[in-house]
Amino acid sequence: MAFDSMLVRDSLDRYRAQPAFLLKKLALNTVLFWTHSQTALKTMVVTFLQWR
């Protein structure tokens, strides 16, 4: 439980410190939602974008 709380706190702190990170994450997750597993190429491109 304590570890989960620490992870949530760290995540929220990162979003507060870097609002652009949240926007990037939302945008990438939107793309992932619509393209994941449609084709191997789309899945690889989305995976690459998430690792950057």
Long-range contacts (C-beta under 8 A, 24 or more apart in sequence): none
